[in-house]
Amino acid sequence: MKAFVLGAAVGYVLGAKAGRGRYDQIVRTYRKLADHPAVQGAAGIARAKVGEKAGFGNRTGHASAQTGNGRRDVSEPAHQRP
């Protein structure tokens, strides 16, 4: 807990010394990077993969089960699963 408070204090002091101009520069750079089409595409792919792993990618009403070959089997409806 002490380390967190010390880190927050150091970050605050260094941030205050850098000033508003540096903060604005960092924000502009972040937004430019975040709005880049390649970054947007990679973020979409990452979201889709996370959704698959979390089980949000299946919206058909069927249960998805991993088969031995790594593919999903969605032929069995969710209400028939044991």
Secondary structure as GFF3:
##gff-version 3
##sequence-region A 1 82
A	DSSP	alpha_helix	2	34	.	.	.	ID=ss1
A	DSSP	alpha_helix	37	54	.	.	.	ID=ss2
A	DSSP	beta_strand	65	66	.	.	.	ID=ss3
A	DSSP	beta_strand	72	73	.	.	.	ID=ss4
A	DSSP	three_ten_helix	78	80	.	.	.	ID=ss5
###
